[in-house]
Amino acid sequence: MKPMVPDQFKERYGQIVDDQDAFFSSLLQQLPKTFRVNTLKASKQIVKERFEEYGIDLKQVPWYSDAFVLQNYAIGNTLENFLGYIYIQELTSMLPPLILQLQAELQHSEFILDGCAAPGSKTTQLAALMKNHGTIIANDIDYNRIRALKFNIEKTGSLNVIITNRDLRLFEKGNNSFDIILVDAPCSSEGTIRKNPTMLSKWFNQKKRISGYANLQQQLINKAFNLLKPEGCLVYSTCTFAPEENEGVINWLLERHPATIEQIDIPRMKLSPGILEWNGKVFNSEIKKTVRIWPHHNDTDGFFIAKVRK
Amino acid sequence: MITECSPSDQEMVLNYFKERFGIQRQLFNGFSFYSASKGRIYIGPKNLIEKPKPVTGGILIARISRYIKPTTIFLQLFGKDVTKNTIRLNKEHTICYTQGEDLDLTGNEIQDASNGYILVTYLGFSLGCGLLKGNYVKNLIPKPKRLDLEFL
C-alpha cells in the first residue's frame, strides 16, 4: 500500500512549516544516496576519478565539498567503500561536525566527547576533520551498537578515537572536562520518514512517546552541559520534527543553566530558525538561533541542531 | 578493556613492521600503543581517560601470539608506506580476495614477497593482509569486511 501522510501529522506540523504541500509531498519521495569522502584515507579527486571510470554520476553537495549525491547505484559494492575511502552517510547527519569546522571550533579543541556515538558517522567525520589530532571519546550506552562503532572507526582509520560504553547520564565527571560535546540524542526519528516510509503508517498521536524522549533528552543535555569546560561548546541534534524534543529541550536547558545559544550558518544551505512557541508555551527568544532543516528545502532528511556555549 | 602497552611489546611490533614491511616507526609519533586481551595491540590517541574505562583506543594493528600478526585495517591505512612483501592482484583475483577466498597464484603477482604476512594490493590500493606460503595466499580479510565488489 502506498504510504500516506496521516491527517494528525499534517495538523501537527502544518502549523510550523513554511510550505505545507511541498513538505508533505517531500516525505513521500525517496531519499537520494549520499556519502562523504573519508579524507583520512583518500582525496576527493581520487574518489571522483574512480567513480567517473565506473560511469557513476556524482553531484557534489553545494554546502559541503566532501559530500556527494548520486542516484540508483549500489555504492556499497564499490572498491572505495571496501577500502574505507568513502563513508555512506545521510547529509543531515554530517551537519554537527561540519558546523564545528565551519565555525573554527575544532582548531583549538583537544578533547571532544561524542555522547551518543554509535554507529560512528559523526565520530569518524570529526576524526577526519581533525586529521586524527586531539582525542575524541566516542561513547554509547548500547554494547551491541559498540560493535558497529568499532567497525566504522577501524574502517575509516580514525586513530584519535577512544570508545567508552556508558549511559551518558552516568558518565563520570572525574578529571574529564571537554572542549566540545556532541549530543545526537535518541529521538522519535520523524525526520527519517523518507528513509523509512512505513513510519507514516505507524504514526498516530505520538504524545506519550515524544514526552518520554523529551524527558530523556533533558537528562542527557543536562549531563553534557555539566561535562563541558567553561566556554566549551555543546552541539545538540535530533532527527525529529517534534518541538518538544528540539526547541523544548533547549528552552529547558536555558531555564536551568547560564548557557548561551550561538547562531548557525551553513553557506549555500537553506536553514529555518527554531520556533518560539509551541502548544501555548513561549520559548526563550534565543532559540531562534537554533536551526530546523526541513526535507523539502535541501532534499534531505528532517533535522534539528542547536549550538550551545557554556 | 585496554591498558598502556608494555615497552617490550611496542618495540617488538615496531621492529616487526620495519623488518617485514619497511614501515618507519616515525609514522606513529603522536600516538600511543595500547594492549588488550589475547595479545591485541592498538595505536590510539596519547590521552586516555581513566573513567569510564575505555573499551578500545584507536585501531587494532596487530596480535602477538607465537608470531606477530598484522591486521587488515592496519595495512589498509599504512599500505602506502609499505616498501616490501607486497603482492599485486589482477581484477579477477581482487574480486575473489575481497569476497574472502584464498588464492593460488601463478607466481607473477608474488614478485619478491617472501613467505609470511603480506600486503595484498590492486592497482596500488591496499586491500589488506594475507599469509603467503609458496604460491598460496591465505585470506585474512575479516568476515564482516568482505564484500562482493561490483565496481573496481
Interface residues (C-beta under 8 A of the other chain):
Chain A: L40 K41 Y54 I56 A74 I75 G76 N77 T78 L79 E80 N81 F82 L83 G84 E110 F111 H133 G134 T135 I136 I137 N139 I146 K150 F151 I153 E154 K155 G157 S158 L159 N160 V161 I162 I163 T164 N165 R166 F171 E172 G174 N175 N176
Chain B: G30 F31 I43 G44 P45 K46 N47 L48 I49 E50 K51 P52 K53 P54 V55 T56 G57 G58 I59 L60 I73 Q76 L77 T94 T98 Y122 F125 S126 L127 P144 K145 L147 D148 L149 E150 F151 L152
